[in-house]
Amino acid sequence: MNRSIKMREDVLLRKLLSDGEGIGEDRRVQQIGSFLRDSRTVDDIKLVDAVKIIKCIDLLEMSSLKQKLVARMNRNMAQDFNNLTVEIDNEIDRMYNKMEAAKIDLTNSKLVKKNRQKYRELVNSMEAWPSRADSMRKLVEVKDELLRQHDRQKLLEVKLNDRRNNLIAFNVMLANFQKFITEDDEIADEHVASRDDENDDSPSVD
């Protein structure tokens, strides 16, 4: 039952969208009023006039249904846009936090690189005096520290690569959203043009 009602609403919506935004309703109401007045004074009502009036009544009913359906559709679209806006705002916040974290990681990576350079200089200085036991002990410590710093730099590079991939994905999402907005504007323009064309074809009573 619900499926049948939904199908009927879809059919009515397609028909009503082609009829325009209620254009010609005042004229149809006037035609119906004139017909009712004339029917009181005329004994023989022309069948063609009666058919035209029935068609006007059907169009008025369809226009009323259209306004309800369009209002519902607009509410749904507005809700979808609101949800999408919230989602994008949240994603922007997440990406901002990730970029801030990436800046910190980059700073740490530069510091590690600088420390490694200093350690190399120290190692070279120590290796110039291999006979000194204290220098050899420090050399072992420096080598161990270099290994730890090397592992840390690898980890930071992995994090930076992840941040870069996230930024690329976010840019793609923004581009798709802009495309969606542009297509929606084009559909709205086509709907306005269709409404103007249908206004010229509205039925009239002779």
TAHU-V291707 format. One record per backbone hydrogen bond with DSSP energy under -1.0 kcal/mol. CO is the residue of the C=O (numbers start at 1). NH is the residue of the N-H. If there is no record, write none. Layout:
co:nh
CO:NH
CO:NH
This chain:
co:nh
1:5
2:6
3:7
4:8
5:9
6:10
7:11
8:12
9:13
10:14
11:15
12:16
13:17
14:18
20:22
22:25
24:28
25:29
26:30
27:31
28:32
29:33
30:34
31:35
32:36
33:37
34:38
35:39
38:42
46:50
47:51
48:52
49:53
50:54
51:55
52:56
53:57
54:58
55:59
56:60
57:61
58:62
59:63
60:64
61:65
62:66
63:67
64:68
65:69
66:70
67:71
68:72
69:73
70:74
71:75
72:76
73:77
74:78
75:79
76:80
77:81
78:82
79:83
80:84
81:85
82:86
83:87
84:88
85:89
86:90
87:91
88:92
89:93
90:94
91:95
92:96
93:97
94:98
95:99
96:100
97:101
98:102
99:103
100:104
101:105
102:106
103:107
104:108
105:109
106:110
107:111
108:112
109:113
110:114
111:115
112:116
113:117
114:118
115:119
116:120
117:121
118:122
119:123
120:124
121:125
122:126
123:127
126:129
129:132
132:136
133:137
134:138
135:139
136:140
137:141
138:142
139:143
140:144
141:145
142:146
143:147
144:148
145:149
146:150
147:151
148:152
149:153
150:154
151:155
152:156
153:157
154:158
155:159
156:160
157:161
158:162
159:163
160:164
161:165
162:166
163:167
164:168
165:169
166:170
167:171
168:172
169:173
170:174
171:175
172:176
173:177
174:178
175:179
176:180
177:181
178:182
179:183
180:184
181:185
182:186
183:187
184:188
185:189
186:190
187:191
188:192
189:193
190:194
191:195
192:196
193:197
194:198
195:199
199:202
